[in-house]
Amino acid sequence: MKVPRITDVKPLEDMNLMVTFDNNFEKKYDVKSLLDKYAVFEELKNEEIFNLVHVECGGFGIAWTDEIDLSRYEIWHNGSPA
């Protein structure tokens, strides 16, 4: 199955994201699950940085900084239906 592209992302409380795909499906993604696995995500505990989330060009993922990003595949397969 082809993974749809991301069209929108909104930061939510408690380190969650609401991600909208180009098929109008929405997924809620809990970023906290990444904190223990990857040290780079520790920076997102800072709410100001967490709220910088944006869709990367082309909708292939989301990013906060040049070093912190997530692919559409990760969100599509591990996010929860909204």
PDB file of N, CA, C and O in Angstrom, chain B, residues numbered from 101:
ATOM      1  N   MET B 101       0.840  -1.188   0.000  1.00  0.00           N
ATOM      2  CA  MET B 101       0.000   0.000   0.000  1.00  0.00           C
ATOM      3  C   MET B 101       0.884   1.249   0.000  1.00  0.00           C
ATOM      4  O   MET B 101       1.862   1.343   0.742  1.00  0.00           O
ATOM      5  N   LYS B 102       0.521   2.176  -0.829  1.00  0.00           N
ATOM      6  CA  LYS B 102       1.252   3.440  -0.889  1.00  0.00           C
ATOM      7  C   LYS B 102       0.883   4.299   0.321  1.00  0.00           C
ATOM      8  O   LYS B 102      -0.294   4.485   0.632  1.00  0.00           O
ATOM      9  N   VAL B 103       1.899   4.812   0.987  1.00  0.00           N
ATOM     10  CA  VAL B 103       1.664   5.676   2.147  1.00  0.00           C
ATOM     11  C   VAL B 103       1.363   7.086   1.651  1.00  0.00           C
ATOM     12  O   VAL B 103       2.147   7.656   0.892  1.00  0.00           O
ATOM     13  N   PRO B 104       0.230   7.655   2.074  1.00  0.00           N
ATOM     14  CA  PRO B 104      -0.116   9.006   1.628  1.00  0.00           C
ATOM     15  C   PRO B 104       0.859  10.047   2.170  1.00  0.00           C
ATOM     16  O   PRO B 104       1.564   9.812   3.151  1.00  0.00           O
ATOM     17  N   ARG B 105       0.882  11.179   1.519  1.00  0.00           N
ATOM     18  CA  ARG B 105       1.742  12.284   1.962  1.00  0.00           C
ATOM     19  C   ARG B 105       1.040  13.091   3.048  1.00  0.00           C
ATOM     20  O   ARG B 105      -0.187  13.098   3.154  1.00  0.00           O
ATOM     21  N   ILE B 106       1.848  13.764   3.842  1.00  0.00           N
ATOM     22  CA  ILE B 106       1.335  14.589   4.929  1.00  0.00           C
ATOM     23  C   ILE B 106       0.992  15.978   4.395  1.00  0.00           C
ATOM     24  O   ILE B 106       1.763  16.576   3.645  1.00  0.00           O
ATOM     25  N   THR B 107      -0.173  16.477   4.793  1.00  0.00           N
ATOM     26  CA  THR B 107      -0.583  17.821   4.374  1.00  0.00           C
ATOM     27  C   THR B 107      -0.606  18.812   5.530  1.00  0.00           C
ATOM     28  O   THR B 107      -0.523  20.021   5.311  1.00  0.00           O
ATOM     29  N   ASP B 108      -0.718  18.306   6.773  1.00  0.00           N
ATOM     30  CA  ASP B 108      -0.794  19.220   7.909  1.00  0.00           C
ATOM     31  C   ASP B 108      -0.358  18.492   9.178  1.00  0.00           C
ATOM     32  O   ASP B 108      -0.533  17.280   9.304  1.00  0.00           O
ATOM     33  N   VAL B 109       0.206  19.241  10.106  1.00  0.00           N
ATOM     34  CA  VAL B 109       0.563  18.702  11.421  1.00  0.00           C
ATOM     35  C   VAL B 109       0.320  19.784  12.459  1.00  0.00           C
ATOM     36  O   VAL B 109       0.666  20.949  12.265  1.00  0.00           O
ATOM     37  N   LYS B 110      -0.290  19.365  13.576  1.00  0.00           N
ATOM     38  CA  LYS B 110      -0.561  20.299  14.671  1.00  0.00           C
ATOM     39  C   LYS B 110      -0.035  19.689  15.970  1.00  0.00           C
ATOM     40  O   LYS B 110      -0.303  18.525  16.266  1.00  0.00           O
ATOM     41  N   PRO B 111       0.714  20.477  16.744  1.00  0.00           N
ATOM     42  CA  PRO B 111       1.152  19.987  18.053  1.00  0.00           C
ATOM     43  C   PRO B 111      -0.021  19.989  19.026  1.00  0.00           C
ATOM     44  O   PRO B 111      -0.831  20.915  19.037  1.00  0.00           O
ATOM     45  N   LEU B 112      -0.101  18.943  19.840  1.00  0.00           N
ATOM     46  CA  LEU B 112      -1.129  18.821  20.868  1.00  0.00           C
ATOM     47  C   LEU B 112      -0.450  18.755  22.235  1.00  0.00           C
ATOM     48  O   LEU B 112       0.777  18.766  22.327  1.00  0.00           O
ATOM     49  N   GLU B 113      -1.236  18.690  23.266  1.00  0.00           N
ATOM     50  CA  GLU B 113      -0.699  18.577  24.616  1.00  0.00           C
ATOM     51  C   GLU B 113      -0.046  17.215  24.824  1.00  0.00           C
ATOM     52  O   GLU B 113      -0.320  16.261  24.096  1.00  0.00           O
ATOM     53  N   ASP B 114       0.818  17.144  25.824  1.00  0.00           N
ATOM     54  CA  ASP B 114       1.448  15.905  26.258  1.00  0.00           C
ATOM     55  C   ASP B 114       2.272  15.232  25.152  1.00  0.00           C
ATOM     56  O   ASP B 114       2.308  14.006  25.045  1.00  0.00           O
ATOM     57  N   MET B 115       2.931  16.058  24.336  1.00  0.00           N
ATOM     58  CA  MET B 115       3.839  15.587  23.274  1.00  0.00           C
ATOM     59  C   MET B 115       3.154  14.703  22.232  1.00  0.00           C
ATOM     60  O   MET B 115       3.733  13.730  21.750  1.00  0.00           O
ATOM     61  N   ASN B 116       1.928  15.052  21.897  1.00  0.00           N
ATOM     62  CA  ASN B 116       1.200  14.367  20.834  1.00  0.00           C
ATOM     63  C   ASN B 116       1.077  15.289  19.629  1.00  0.00           C
ATOM     64  O   ASN B 116       1.133  16.513  19.746  1.00  0.00           O
ATOM     65  N   LEU B 117       0.907  14.664  18.468  1.00  0.00           N
ATOM     66  CA  LEU B 117       0.711  15.396  17.220  1.00  0.00           C
ATOM     67  C   LEU B 117      -0.571  14.918  16.551  1.00  0.00           C
ATOM     68  O   LEU B 117      -0.933  13.747  16.664  1.00  0.00           O
ATOM     69  N   MET B 118      -1.257  15.818  15.855  1.00  0.00           N
ATOM     70  CA  MET B 118      -2.357  15.446  14.978  1.00  0.00           C
ATOM     71  C   MET B 118      -1.850  15.663  13.555  1.00  0.00           C
ATOM     72  O   MET B 118      -1.532  16.785  13.160  1.00  0.00           O
ATOM     73  N   VAL B 119      -1.780  14.585  12.800  1.00  0.00           N
ATOM     74  CA  VAL B 119      -1.198  14.624  11.463  1.00  0.00           C
ATOM     75  C   VAL B 119      -2.278  14.299  10.441  1.00  0.00           C
ATOM     76  O   VAL B 119      -2.967  13.286  10.563  1.00  0.00           O
ATOM     77  N   THR B 120      -2.428  15.155   9.432  1.00  0.00           N
ATOM     78  CA  THR B 120      -3.403  14.956   8.368  1.00  0.00           C
ATOM     79  C   THR B 120      -2.671  14.552   7.098  1.00  0.00           C
ATOM     80  O   THR B 120      -1.658  15.148   6.731  1.00  0.00           O
ATOM     81  N   PHE B 121      -3.197  13.535   6.436  1.00  0.00           N
ATOM     82  CA  PHE B 121      -2.617  13.026   5.193  1.00  0.00           C
ATOM     83  C   PHE B 121      -3.447  13.464   3.995  1.00  0.00           C
ATOM     84  O   PHE B 121      -4.579  13.925   4.144  1.00  0.00           O
ATOM     85  N   ASP B 122      -2.867  13.314   2.796  1.00  0.00           N
ATOM     86  CA  ASP B 122      -3.555  13.812   1.599  1.00  0.00           C
ATOM     87  C   ASP B 122      -4.772  12.981   1.195  1.00  0.00           C
ATOM     88  O   ASP B 122      -5.452  13.322   0.228  1.00  0.00           O
ATOM     89  N   ASN B 123      -5.057  11.901   1.916  1.00  0.00           N
ATOM     90  CA  ASN B 123      -6.304  11.152   1.698  1.00  0.00           C
ATOM     91  C   ASN B 123      -7.358  11.554   2.738  1.00  0.00           C
ATOM     92  O   ASN B 123      -8.377  10.882   2.897  1.00  0.00           O
ATOM     93  N   ASN B 124      -7.092  12.664   3.445  1.00  0.00           N
ATOM     94  CA  ASN B 124      -7.956  13.235   4.496  1.00  0.00           C
ATOM     95  C   ASN B 124      -8.030  12.384   5.755  1.00  0.00           C
ATOM     96  O   ASN B 124      -8.860  12.652   6.624  1.00  0.00           O
ATOM     97  N   PHE B 125      -7.184  11.364   5.875  1.00  0.00           N
ATOM     98  CA  PHE B 125      -7.121  10.554   7.082  1.00  0.00           C
ATOM     99  C   PHE B 125      -6.241  11.267   8.095  1.00  0.00           C
ATOM    100  O   PHE B 125      -5.231  11.870   7.732  1.00  0.00           O
ATOM    101  N   GLU B 126      -6.626  11.198   9.373  1.00  0.00           N
ATOM    102  CA  GLU B 126      -5.836  11.816  10.431  1.00  0.00           C
ATOM    103  C   GLU B 126      -5.308  10.749  11.378  1.00  0.00           C
ATOM    104  O   GLU B 126      -5.978   9.758  11.668  1.00  0.00           O
ATOM    105  N   LYS B 127      -4.084  10.979  11.851  1.00  0.00           N
ATOM    106  CA  LYS B 127      -3.469  10.083  12.824  1.00  0.00           C
ATOM    107  C   LYS B 127      -2.955  10.917  13.989  1.00  0.00           C
ATOM    108  O   LYS B 127      -2.422  12.012  13.805  1.00  0.00           O
ATOM    109  N   LYS B 128      -3.127  10.378  15.187  1.00  0.00           N
ATOM    110  CA  LYS B 128      -2.552  10.984  16.377  1.00  0.00           C
ATOM    111  C   LYS B 128      -1.260  10.225  16.665  1.00  0.00           C
ATOM    112  O   LYS B 128      -1.251   8.995  16.709  1.00  0.00           O
ATOM    113  N   TYR B 129      -0.179  10.961  16.860  1.00  0.00           N
ATOM    114  CA  TYR B 129       1.122  10.335  17.071  1.00  0.00           C
ATOM    115  C   TYR B 129       1.719  10.812  18.382  1.00  0.00           C
ATOM    116  O   TYR B 129       1.825  12.014  18.624  1.00  0.00           O
ATOM    117  N   ASP B 130       2.108   9.863  19.227  1.00  0.00           N
ATOM    118  CA  ASP B 130       2.690  10.155  20.539  1.00  0.00           C
ATOM    119  C   ASP B 130       4.212  10.169  20.419  1.00  0.00           C
ATOM    120  O   ASP B 130       4.831   9.117  20.264  1.00  0.00           O
ATOM    121  N   VAL B 131       4.804  11.333  20.487  1.00  0.00           N
ATOM    122  CA  VAL B 131       6.253  11.492  20.331  1.00  0.00           C
ATOM    123  C   VAL B 131       7.007  10.956  21.553  1.00  0.00           C
ATOM    124  O   VAL B 131       8.184  10.614  21.444  1.00  0.00           O
ATOM    125  N   LYS B 132       6.351  10.878  22.709  1.00  0.00           N
ATOM    126  CA  LYS B 132       7.022  10.382  23.921  1.00  0.00           C
ATOM    127  C   LYS B 132       7.618   8.995  23.719  1.00  0.00           C
ATOM    128  O   LYS B 132       8.622   8.658  24.347  1.00  0.00           O
ATOM    129  N   SER B 133       7.016   8.192  22.857  1.00  0.00           N
ATOM    130  CA  SER B 133       7.513   6.835  22.627  1.00  0.00           C
ATOM    131  C   SER B 133       8.922   6.821  22.023  1.00  0.00           C
ATOM    132  O   SER B 133       9.606   5.799  22.068  1.00  0.00           O
ATOM    133  N   LEU B 134       9.347   7.939  21.468  1.00  0.00           N
ATOM    134  CA  LEU B 134      10.672   8.018  20.839  1.00  0.00           C
ATOM    135  C   LEU B 134      11.769   8.477  21.798  1.00  0.00           C
ATOM    136  O   LEU B 134      12.954   8.308  21.511  1.00  0.00           O
ATOM    137  N   LEU B 135      11.383   9.050  22.923  1.00  0.00           N
ATOM    138  CA  LEU B 135      12.364   9.641  23.840  1.00  0.00           C
ATOM    139  C   LEU B 135      13.364   8.624  24.380  1.00  0.00           C
ATOM    140  O   LEU B 135      14.551   8.930  24.489  1.00  0.00           O
ATOM    141  N   ASP B 136      12.911   7.433  24.716  1.00  0.00           N
ATOM    142  CA  ASP B 136      13.808   6.409  25.250  1.00  0.00           C
ATOM    143  C   ASP B 136      14.647   5.748  24.165  1.00  0.00           C
ATOM    144  O   ASP B 136      15.714   5.204  24.449  1.00  0.00           O
ATOM    145  N   LYS B 137      14.177   5.792  22.942  1.00  0.00           N
ATOM    146  CA  LYS B 137      14.861   5.106  21.837  1.00  0.00           C
ATOM    147  C   LYS B 137      15.949   5.956  21.190  1.00  0.00           C
ATOM    148  O   LYS B 137      16.996   5.436  20.803  1.00  0.00           O
ATOM    149  N   TYR B 138      15.708   7.260  21.071  1.00  0.00           N
ATOM    150  CA  TYR B 138      16.611   8.123  20.310  1.00  0.00           C
ATOM    151  C   TYR B 138      16.867   9.419  21.085  1.00  0.00           C
ATOM    152  O   TYR B 138      15.944  10.193  21.338  1.00  0.00           O
ATOM    153  N   ALA B 139      18.107   9.638  21.450  1.00  0.00           N
ATOM    154  CA  ALA B 139      18.470  10.807  22.257  1.00  0.00           C
ATOM    155  C   ALA B 139      18.130  12.131  21.573  1.00  0.00           C
ATOM    156  O   ALA B 139      17.846  13.117  22.253  1.00  0.00           O
ATOM    157  N   VAL B 140      18.152  12.168  20.254  1.00  0.00           N
ATOM    158  CA  VAL B 140      17.894  13.419  19.529  1.00  0.00           C
ATOM    159  C   VAL B 140      16.512  13.993  19.858  1.00  0.00           C
ATOM    160  O   VAL B 140      16.316  15.206  19.795  1.00  0.00           O
ATOM    161  N   PHE B 141      15.556  13.131  20.208  1.00  0.00           N
ATOM    162  CA  PHE B 141      14.202  13.600  20.489  1.00  0.00           C
ATOM    163  C   PHE B 141      14.053  14.230  21.872  1.00  0.00           C
ATOM    164  O   PHE B 141      13.024  14.841  22.159  1.00  0.00           O
ATOM    165  N   GLU B 142      15.064  14.090  22.732  1.00  0.00           N
ATOM    166  CA  GLU B 142      15.035  14.695  24.064  1.00  0.00           C
ATOM    167  C   GLU B 142      14.786  16.202  23.994  1.00  0.00           C
ATOM    168  O   GLU B 142      14.132  16.771  24.868  1.00  0.00           O
ATOM    169  N   GLU B 143      15.302  16.831  22.967  1.00  0.00           N
ATOM    170  CA  GLU B 143      15.165  18.279  22.801  1.00  0.00           C
ATOM    171  C   GLU B 143      13.691  18.699  22.699  1.00  0.00           C
ATOM    172  O   GLU B 143      13.346  19.845  22.986  1.00  0.00           O
ATOM    173  N   LEU B 144      12.829  17.764  22.290  1.00  0.00           N
ATOM    174  CA  LEU B 144      11.412  18.086  22.112  1.00  0.00           C
ATOM    175  C   LEU B 144      10.652  18.202  23.426  1.00  0.00           C
ATOM    176  O   LEU B 144       9.477  18.567  23.433  1.00  0.00           O
ATOM    177  N   LYS B 145      11.316  17.892  24.542  1.00  0.00           N
ATOM    178  CA  LYS B 145      10.688  18.118  25.847  1.00  0.00           C
ATOM    179  C   LYS B 145      10.487  19.611  26.086  1.00  0.00           C
ATOM    180  O   LYS B 145       9.648  20.011  26.893  1.00  0.00           O
ATOM    181  N   ASN B 146      11.261  20.427  25.384  1.00  0.00           N
ATOM    182  CA  ASN B 146      11.088  21.879  25.428  1.00  0.00           C
ATOM    183  C   ASN B 146       9.865  22.211  24.568  1.00  0.00           C
ATOM    184  O   ASN B 146       9.886  22.019  23.352  1.00  0.00           O
ATOM    185  N   GLU B 147       8.810  22.705  25.199  1.00  0.00           N
ATOM    186  CA  GLU B 147       7.544  22.959  24.500  1.00  0.00           C
ATOM    187  C   GLU B 147       7.698  23.930  23.336  1.00  0.00           C
ATOM    188  O   GLU B 147       7.039  23.776  22.308  1.00  0.00           O
ATOM    189  N   GLU B 148       8.557  24.922  23.488  1.00  0.00           N
ATOM    190  CA  GLU B 148       8.763  25.887  22.406  1.00  0.00           C
ATOM    191  C   GLU B 148       9.320  25.200  21.159  1.00  0.00           C
ATOM    192  O   GLU B 148       8.907  25.508  20.041  1.00  0.00           O
ATOM    193  N   ILE B 149      10.239  24.288  21.348  1.00  0.00           N
ATOM    194  CA  ILE B 149      10.797  23.548  20.207  1.00  0.00           C
ATOM    195  C   ILE B 149       9.756  22.577  19.664  1.00  0.00           C
ATOM    196  O   ILE B 149       9.592  22.467  18.449  1.00  0.00           O
ATOM    197  N   PHE B 150       9.049  21.869  20.550  1.00  0.00           N
ATOM    198  CA  PHE B 150       8.020  20.922  20.100  1.00  0.00           C
ATOM    199  C   PHE B 150       6.988  21.610  19.210  1.00  0.00           C
ATOM    200  O   PHE B 150       6.542  21.036  18.217  1.00  0.00           O
ATOM    201  N   ASN B 151       6.613  22.825  19.562  1.00  0.00           N
ATOM    202  CA  ASN B 151       5.593  23.554  18.808  1.00  0.00           C
ATOM    203  C   ASN B 151       6.082  24.074  17.454  1.00  0.00           C
ATOM    204  O   ASN B 151       5.289  24.611  16.681  1.00  0.00           O
ATOM    205  N   LEU B 152       7.371  23.924  17.158  1.00  0.00           N
ATOM    206  CA  LEU B 152       7.910  24.334  15.855  1.00  0.00           C
ATOM    207  C   LEU B 152       7.636  23.312  14.755  1.00  0.00           C
ATOM    208  O   LEU B 152       8.023  23.537  13.608  1.00  0.00           O
ATOM    209  N   VAL B 153       6.992  22.218  15.066  1.00  0.00           N
ATOM    210  CA  VAL B 153       6.764  21.148  14.090  1.00  0.00           C
ATOM    211  C   VAL B 153       6.104  21.684  12.814  1.00  0.00           C
ATOM    212  O   VAL B 153       5.213  22.532  12.865  1.00  0.00           O
ATOM    213  N   HIS B 154       6.559  21.172  11.683  1.00  0.00           N
ATOM    214  CA  HIS B 154       6.009  21.588  10.387  1.00  0.00           C
ATOM    215  C   HIS B 154       6.137  20.433   9.393  1.00  0.00           C
ATOM    216  O   HIS B 154       6.910  19.498   9.600  1.00  0.00           O
ATOM    217  N   VAL B 155       5.373  20.518   8.325  1.00  0.00           N
ATOM    218  CA  VAL B 155       5.423  19.515   7.257  1.00  0.00           C
ATOM    219  C   VAL B 155       6.636  19.805   6.390  1.00  0.00           C
ATOM    220  O   VAL B 155       6.863  20.946   5.987  1.00  0.00           O
ATOM    221  N   GLU B 156       7.413  18.767   6.104  1.00  0.00           N
ATOM    222  CA  GLU B 156       8.559  18.928   5.211  1.00  0.00           C
ATOM    223  C   GLU B 156       8.076  19.051   3.774  1.00  0.00           C
ATOM    224  O   GLU B 156       7.003  18.559   3.426  1.00  0.00           O
ATOM    225  N   CYS B 157       8.860  19.699   2.958  1.00  0.00           N
ATOM    226  CA  CYS B 157       8.540  19.920   1.549  1.00  0.00           C
ATOM    227  C   CYS B 157       8.155  18.607   0.873  1.00  0.00           C
ATOM    228  O   CYS B 157       8.880  17.617   0.969  1.00  0.00           O
ATOM    229  N   GLY B 158       7.036  18.605   0.203  1.00  0.00           N
ATOM    230  CA  GLY B 158       6.571  17.418  -0.504  1.00  0.00           C
ATOM    231  C   GLY B 158       5.700  16.502   0.332  1.00  0.00           C
ATOM    232  O   GLY B 158       5.101  15.567  -0.199  1.00  0.00           O
ATOM    233  N   GLY B 159       5.619  16.754   1.637  1.00  0.00           N
ATOM    234  CA  GLY B 159       4.770  15.948   2.500  1.00  0.00           C
ATOM    235  C   GLY B 159       5.330  14.580   2.838  1.00  0.00           C
ATOM    236  O   GLY B 159       4.585  13.682   3.229  1.00  0.00           O
ATOM    237  N   PHE B 160       6.649  14.413   2.690  1.00  0.00           N
ATOM    238  CA  PHE B 160       7.267  13.117   2.952  1.00  0.00           C
ATOM    239  C   PHE B 160       7.573  12.885   4.431  1.00  0.00           C
ATOM    240  O   PHE B 160       7.980  11.788   4.815  1.00  0.00           O
ATOM    241  N   GLY B 161       7.383  13.895   5.247  1.00  0.00           N
ATOM    242  CA  GLY B 161       7.635  13.774   6.675  1.00  0.00           C
ATOM    243  C   GLY B 161       7.342  15.080   7.373  1.00  0.00           C
ATOM    244  O   GLY B 161       6.819  16.024   6.781  1.00  0.00           O
ATOM    245  N   ILE B 162       7.693  15.114   8.657  1.00  0.00           N
ATOM    246  CA  ILE B 162       7.566  16.328   9.454  1.00  0.00           C
ATOM    247  C   ILE B 162       8.913  16.606  10.088  1.00  0.00           C
ATOM    248  O   ILE B 162       9.757  15.716  10.185  1.00  0.00           O
ATOM    249  N   ALA B 163       9.113  17.845  10.520  1.00  0.00           N
ATOM    250  CA  ALA B 163      10.392  18.203  11.141  1.00  0.00           C
ATOM    251  C   ALA B 163      10.174  19.298  12.165  1.00  0.00           C
ATOM    252  O   ALA B 163       9.197  20.047  12.129  1.00  0.00           O
ATOM    253  N   TRP B 164      11.130  19.358  13.082  1.00  0.00           N
ATOM    254  CA  TRP B 164      11.190  20.431  14.065  1.00  0.00           C
ATOM    255  C   TRP B 164      12.413  21.299  13.800  1.00  0.00           C
ATOM    256  O   TRP B 164      12.334  22.527  13.796  1.00  0.00           O
ATOM    257  N   THR B 165      13.536  20.639  13.579  1.00  0.00           N
ATOM    258  CA  THR B 165      14.803  21.312  13.286  1.00  0.00           C
ATOM    259  C   THR B 165      15.475  20.541  12.151  1.00  0.00           C
ATOM    260  O   THR B 165      14.921  19.566  11.644  1.00  0.00           O
ATOM    261  N   ASP B 166      16.656  20.976  11.759  1.00  0.00           N
ATOM    262  CA  ASP B 166      17.393  20.252  10.722  1.00  0.00           C
ATOM    263  C   ASP B 166      17.795  18.852  11.180  1.00  0.00           C
ATOM    264  O   ASP B 166      18.018  17.970  10.351  1.00  0.00           O
ATOM    265  N   GLU B 167      17.889  18.643  12.495  1.00  0.00           N
ATOM    266  CA  GLU B 167      18.323  17.359  13.029  1.00  0.00           C
ATOM    267  C   GLU B 167      17.182  16.460  13.487  1.00  0.00           C
ATOM    268  O   GLU B 167      17.368  15.252  13.628  1.00  0.00           O
ATOM    269  N   ILE B 168      16.009  17.031  13.719  1.00  0.00           N
ATOM    270  CA  ILE B 168      14.902  16.257  14.287  1.00  0.00           C
ATOM    271  C   ILE B 168      13.747  16.185  13.289  1.00  0.00           C
ATOM    272  O   ILE B 168      13.129  17.195  12.955  1.00  0.00           O
ATOM    273  N   ASP B 169      13.475  14.972  12.824  1.00  0.00           N
ATOM    274  CA  ASP B 169      12.374  14.781  11.881  1.00  0.00           C
ATOM    275  C   ASP B 169      11.805  13.378  11.995  1.00  0.00           C
ATOM    276  O   ASP B 169      12.395  12.505  12.631  1.00  0.00           O
ATOM    277  N   LEU B 170      10.644  13.169  11.369  1.00  0.00           N
ATOM    278  CA  LEU B 170       9.987  11.867  11.309  1.00  0.00           C
ATOM    279  C   LEU B 170       9.448  11.660   9.906  1.00  0.00           C
ATOM    280  O   LEU B 170       8.991  12.603   9.260  1.00  0.00           O
ATOM    281  N   SER B 171       9.503  10.428   9.443  1.00  0.00           N
ATOM    282  CA  SER B 171       8.981  10.116   8.110  1.00  0.00           C
ATOM    283  C   SER B 171       7.476   9.885   8.150  1.00  0.00           C
ATOM    284  O   SER B 171       6.907   9.578   9.197  1.00  0.00           O
ATOM    285  N   ARG B 172       6.859  10.034   7.019  1.00  0.00           N
ATOM    286  CA  ARG B 172       5.425   9.754   6.907  1.00  0.00           C
ATOM    287  C   ARG B 172       5.143   8.285   7.198  1.00  0.00           C
ATOM    288  O   ARG B 172       4.077   7.951   7.715  1.00  0.00           O
ATOM    289  N   TYR B 173       6.084   7.407   6.874  1.00  0.00           N
ATOM    290  CA  TYR B 173       5.903   5.973   7.125  1.00  0.00           C
ATOM    291  C   TYR B 173       5.769   5.687   8.617  1.00  0.00           C
ATOM    292  O   TYR B 173       4.891   4.932   9.033  1.00  0.00           O
ATOM    293  N   GLU B 174       6.640   6.293   9.417  1.00  0.00           N
ATOM    294  CA  GLU B 174       6.602   6.108  10.874  1.00  0.00           C
ATOM    295  C   GLU B 174       5.254   6.540  11.429  1.00  0.00           C
ATOM    296  O   GLU B 174       4.648   5.820  12.222  1.00  0.00           O
ATOM    297  N   ILE B 175       4.790   7.690  11.024  1.00  0.00           N
ATOM    298  CA  ILE B 175       3.534   8.225  11.543  1.00  0.00           C
ATOM    299  C   ILE B 175       2.348   7.400  11.053  1.00  0.00           C
ATOM    300  O   ILE B 175       1.437   7.097  11.824  1.00  0.00           O
ATOM    301  N   TRP B 176       2.358   7.042   9.786  1.00  0.00           N
ATOM    302  CA  TRP B 176       1.247   6.273   9.198  1.00  0.00           C
ATOM    303  C   TRP B 176       1.116   4.904   9.877  1.00  0.00           C
ATOM    304  O   TRP B 176       0.009   4.480  10.206  1.00  0.00           O
ATOM    305  N   HIS B 177       2.230   4.223  10.082  1.00  0.00           N
ATOM    306  CA  HIS B 177       2.201   2.867  10.615  1.00  0.00           C
ATOM    307  C   HIS B 177       2.116   2.798  12.139  1.00  0.00           C
ATOM    308  O   HIS B 177       1.621   1.809  12.679  1.00  0.00           O
ATOM    309  N   ASN B 178       2.587   3.829  12.842  1.00  0.00           N
ATOM    310  CA  ASN B 178       2.613   3.776  14.301  1.00  0.00           C
ATOM    311  C   ASN B 178       1.717   4.799  14.979  1.00  0.00           C
ATOM    312  O   ASN B 178       1.644   4.834  16.207  1.00  0.00           O
ATOM    313  N   GLY B 179       1.042   5.621  14.213  1.00  0.00           N
ATOM    314  CA  GLY B 179       0.084   6.555  14.783  1.00  0.00           C
ATOM    315  C   GLY B 179      -1.253   5.866  15.032  1.00  0.00           C
ATOM    316  O   GLY B 179      -1.526   4.792  14.495  1.00  0.00           O
ATOM    317  N   SER B 180      -2.070   6.497  15.846  1.00  0.00           N
ATOM    318  CA  SER B 180      -3.403   5.978  16.153  1.00  0.00           C
ATOM    319  C   SER B 180      -4.440   6.729  15.336  1.00  0.00           C
ATOM    320  O   SER B 180      -4.299   7.931  15.113  1.00  0.00           O
ATOM    321  N   PRO B 181      -5.485   6.035  14.884  1.00  0.00           N
ATOM    322  CA  PRO B 181      -6.554   6.763  14.174  1.00  0.00           C
ATOM    323  C   PRO B 181      -7.124   7.854  15.064  1.00  0.00           C
ATOM    324  O   PRO B 181      -7.348   7.643  16.256  1.00  0.00           O
ATOM    325  N   ALA B 182      -7.357   9.021  14.478  1.00  0.00           N
ATOM    326  CA  ALA B 182      -7.855  10.166  15.267  1.00  0.00           C
ATOM    327  C   ALA B 182      -9.347  10.061  15.485  1.00  0.00           C
ATOM    328  O   ALA B 182      -9.940  10.930  16.124  1.00  0.00           O
TER     329      ALA B 182
END
